[in-house]
Amino acid sequence: MDEEAPFETLENAVRRHIMDALVLARGNQRQAAALLGVTRWKLARMITRFELREFVDGIRGVDQHPAEEAAPEASIADQHAR
């Protein structure tokens, strides 16, 4: 076996596959679980096992744009100003 490119372990392959599903689902664990063919609770256990909590939180934080979050407040303020 080539020492520079060792065969990927099953644990690493599963971890990477979970991460790929979470990225595709933009951090939505229900959608990621559906992609993986497991329950939401099984995915939660795998996230804990593979220490992916910060990864999930990071993905969800990327999708939240401050300008989009402020938009509903601005529209409410506009309605009251009328």
C-alpha positions in Angstrom: 0.0 0.0 0.0 1.3 3.5 -0.8 2.3 5.3 2.4 1.6 8.8 1.0 -2.0 8.0 0.3 -3.2 5.4 2.8 -6.6 3.8 2.4 -9.3 5.8 4.1 -10.7 4.2 7.2 -14.4 3.4 7.4 -14.7 5.8 10.4 -13.2 8.7 8.4 -15.4 7.8 5.3 -18.6 7.8 7.5 -17.6 11.1 9.1 -16.9 12.7 5.7 -20.2 11.4 4.4 -22.1 12.9 7.3 -20.4 16.2 6.8 -21.3 16.1 3.1 -24.9 15.5 3.9 -24.9 18.3 6.4 -23.4 20.7 3.9 -26.0 19.8 1.2 -28.8 20.3 3.8 -27.2 23.6 4.9 -27.1 22.4 8.5 -30.7 21.2 8.6 -30.4 17.9 10.5 -33.8 16.6 9.4 -32.9 17.0 5.7 -29.4 15.6 6.3 -30.8 12.6 8.1 -33.2 12.0 5.1 -30.3 12.1 2.7 -28.4 9.6 4.8 -31.4 7.3 5.2 -31.4 7.5 9.0 -33.6 9.0 11.7 -33.0 12.5 13.0 -32.1 11.0 16.4 -29.5 8.6 14.9 -27.9 11.6 13.1 -27.8 13.5 16.4 -26.0 10.6 18.0 -23.5 10.4 15.1 -22.9 14.2 15.3 -22.0 13.7 18.9 -19.9 10.6 18.2 -17.9 12.2 15.5 -17.7 15.6 17.4 -19.4 17.6 14.6 -21.4 20.0 16.7 -19.2 23.0 15.9 -19.2 22.0 12.3 -23.0 22.0 12.2 -23.2 25.3 14.1 -20.7 26.8 11.6 -22.8 25.7 8.6 -26.0 27.2 10.1 -24.2 30.4 11.0 -22.9 30.8 7.4 -26.5 30.7 6.0 -27.7 33.5 8.3 -27.0 36.9 6.8 -27.5 39.9 9.0 -29.1 41.9 6.2 -31.8 39.2 5.7 -32.5 39.0 9.5 -33.0 42.7 9.7 -35.4 42.9 6.8 -38.5 41.8 8.7 -37.8 44.3 11.5 -37.4 47.1 8.9 -40.7 46.2 7.3 -42.5 46.3 10.7 -40.9 49.7 11.4 -42.0 51.0 8.0 -45.6 49.9 8.7 -45.7 51.8 12.0 -44.3 54.9 10.4 -47.2 55.1 7.9 
